Structures are given as C-alpha cells and as structure tokens.
Amino acid sequence: MQCPHYDAGRCHSCTLLEIDYPTQVLDKERQVATLLDPVSDGLTWLPAVRSVESAFRNKAKMVVSGTVAEPVLGILDRAGHGVDLTDCGLYPDELQASFGPLTAFVTRANLEPYQVSGTGRRAQQRGELKYLLVTLSPDGELMVRFVLRSQESIARIRKHLPALLADLPTLAVASANIQPAHAAVLEGDLEIPLTERTTLPMRIDDITLDLRPQSFFQTNTAVATELYRQARTWVDEVDPHSLWDLYCGVGGFALHCSAPGRSVTGIEISAEAVVAASGTVERLRDGDGAGRFQDVSFAAGDATAFAVGPQAPGLPEMVIVNPPRRGIGTDLAQWLEGSGIDHVLYSSCNATTLAKDLAAMPSLRPVRARLLDMFPQTSHYEVLVLLERA
C-alpha cells in the first residue's frame, strides 16, 4: 500500500508499510509460532487468514484539532499539530466520504476542537470536541460518536443534527461521550444518545450483531467473519452441550457457536455490551432462530469471578476465552487447568500473554491454531487456538 502521509513523515502508524504484505503475514506466523513453541508440542497450524491490504478498517478514531473555522480530523504529530488523515488508505470509501460532512458539522455547530496550551501547573485547557469516532456497518450505515470535554455543546449538536443527517444520509446512530479528564483516555463513562436509534447492525454471515456506542467490535469485519467461522467449525466438531463465552463482548462467539440443544452463557465486564448482546439474542429468537438461540444468555460481570465464584451454574463442557491483551491471567488459567473441562477455545491478540497463560494450563494442550491478520501494515494480529485436555 502506498501512503503519501507515511512517505512525507506525517504518520508512521503503519509500522510495517515498507514490508510487502505476504512477508508481513509470514513474519507474524513465525513470531507467534516461536512464542508458542515451548508450550505447543504437536500443534497443527492452519493457513493464515489474510486481509485485503487497504480499506479494511470499519472504524475511524479521529482526533479533532485546528479551529472551529478550519477543523482537522486525523492525528496529532509530536509537536501537537493536527495531521489531516481523512484520505487515509486504511479507510474504505464509505468512511472517507463521511469526513467531509462531519468536518462541516464541526463548524456549523461551533464545536471548538479541544486543545491544551502550556505545561505543568500553567497548562490551560480550552475547547470541547476531542474525538470523532466513526463506525461503518457491513451494510453501509454509520455510527458517529462525539467525544466531548463537557455537555456544554450538546444543545448545539442537537440543533444542527438534522442538517448533518441530511448531508450524511447513511448516519444511523449518533451519540455524545463525555470525557472531562485531560488524560490518555479515549472515552468517558457517560454516553448521551442523540438519535432515536442506539444500535448499529453488524451483519456477519447469518447473524446480525447489535453494536451499541460503547461496545467493542473487531476492526476488520471481513477477517472477523473468518474468525467466527473458524470458531464455529471447531466448536461444532467438539459438539458440547454447554458452552461458556468469557469476555464475550457483544456476543460474536457465543451467537455464532450456538446450536439447538446447546446451552451458551456469555460473560462480559461491559454492561453496555451485555445489553447489546441480550437485545440481539431476543431479536434472533423472535425470528426463525428460536431453536438455535433458545438457551443463550448473557450477563455482566468479571470473567474470572464468574468462573471461580459460587454463582457459576455448574461446569460447562467447553469454554471460549477472548481476553484483552493482558490475557486471562493466573487465576483463571489455574482454574481452567484444574476444572476438568476438556476443551478450551482461546482467541488472543497477544501471543506473549497467550504463551504465559498456556504455560499455566499444561493439561490443556494446543492441538490446532490459526493466525488471522486483522491488522495489516502493523505488527498486530489475532490467533485462535483450540486446546484439548491431555
């Protein structure tokens, strides 16, 4: 992928851009295999799932800088100056097309970009709009979140929102997130809906997930589809009667791996994601999936506390874990090791913590694995591993 911003030194977020894409994938496979080698005797690797090299991101996280009259959407350089990335090659055409109307809306609604001048005790904060977070669904609809310093500009956003909807007819869901702290935190706890619709449908094969503003969803829709397909294939081969999906998010693994007669329980720390997942399963039951999704449920809570705590409804026959980069940790790994559960499906975005967790579960041996290149042009990836009790 050729990038004028990289060539000019304005943005080096794509750290592997100078390496041809097939080599990127091979290097990632080698790296992951090397990290897992001490704990993966006899592991079979399936061919990696590759992405398209550009225009694959379904979400844009745009720092807003500049002025009300001339806002800049993109990133900040090392000097704190705005870099316009509205033509970034990672964004598909539908995302790029949204940035013009959104830039004009910043001016129309008088949303002053957030900035800090001075340092230390003399630092002064001014402005309201910190980020624009834009998500694209497979069907071309958009979710836009305005990350604001306070609620000062909410009335102006509401006043001018009809004009934005007219200029950007694909906009389906809009909300404001309030993040008052001057800190390296993308968003705050308070989310204010601005449109009647509050969920964005994310269609993956035969299941449409309901994505709410504060819910997590994989950045690469096409590769996420392959991730869920592979998980469903391996789960169906095991054919468990009961399944836990820990760190379930909006229910992607749980819903794709559901089946008639299979009890599925999803656990997720984000209450917002659980609301979305529960809404999805209710909608699916009301359709023609009553049998398949009849015994699927979701609950908000810590994955480790749920598994080891007294409220757990008996041991499942299989567990899926999809933790953040820190991995599942010692307590959950030790619990799985001693649980007697025969199969675990581990989806990881960090092979270093994956290897550490696998070392804590020596009785659960990796038997099959597959790398899925969710993030071309960077060193990041997803790897799916099927564990079987020895």
Salt bridges, closest charged atoms under 4 A:
ASP27 OD1 - ARG30 NH1 3.05
ASP77 OD2 - HIS81 ND1 3.88
ASP87 OD1 - HIS5 NE2 2.63
GLU112 OE2 - ARG126 NH2 2.84
ASP139 OD1 - ARG203 NH2 2.53
GLU141 OE2 - ARG197 NH1 3.04
GLU152 OE2 - ARG156 NH1 2.75
ASP167 OD2 - ARG108 NH2 3.23
GLU187 OE1 - ARG145 NH1 3.15
GLU191 OE1 - ARG145 NH2 2.77
ASP205 OD1 - ARG229 NH2 2.59
ASP205 OD2 - ARG232 NH2 3.80
ASP206 OD1 - ARG232 NH1 3.46
ASP206 OD2 - ARG292 NH1 2.91
ASP210 OD1 - ARG283 NH2 3.09
GLU226 OE2 - ARG229 NH1 2.66
ASP236 OD1 - ARG262 NH1 3.09
GLU237 OE1 - ARG368 NH1 2.90
ASP239 OD1 - ARG262 NH2 3.08
GLU272 OE2 - ARG212 NE 3.26
ASP373 OD1 - LYS28 NZ 2.51
GLU388 OE1 - HIS343 NE2 3.32
